[in-house]
Amino acid sequence: MSYTNRLGLLAIAAAIVSTTFITGCTVHAGYYDPYYRDHHQWVVEEPYYGRWETETHRRHEEFKQRKKEEQREYWEWRHRQH
């Protein structure tokens, strides 16, 4: 195999790996719960968060935009759901 072919294959492999890495990081985004000192994947957490908003009569808001006190209230509620 020539040097040019190897370089082309290496470029393709790098593109595939980097794309997989970037989308993998996005899909599996999560949050650290500082009160219980654990991590939560948001893809799993999202349905619970929606239920919490409904049960506590809150309008929808992105979790990271909520005040720290509301985030703490969510994590307390969430850990009681197990």
Beta strands, then each sheet from edge to edge (+ up, - down):
strand 1: 30-33
strand 2: 38-41
sheet 1: 1+ 2-
end
